[in-house]
Amino acid sequence: ISSVGSISDVNVPGSFPYRGDPKIWSVDFISISNKCTQCGICAEGCPVGA
């Protein structure tokens, strides 16, 4: 490949934007309440680092 401009587009079948699996978290949402033990599992599984 001599330049980026020489690369042809890739045609991927299907609908865009691809949605994939709507469940992206490995843990369920835990609200701050008396049930929270501050174990950190939700922080480890948070996809946005919250």
Steps between C-alpha positions, in 0.01 A plus 500: 500500500664819387243737653181497701314631196578182308303282744151422371190515720385182672133411451356327805153348462228597744354814653715786621549604771550154641339467838632164617406366840316772693633366831856629517552483874621191680321604820154639559460861610519535876350816643652663805299358785530302818554190282833640370795338678760702303652178367612672178358243256291765326803729462706219346223418252413859407565554128549876545714490813242664725 
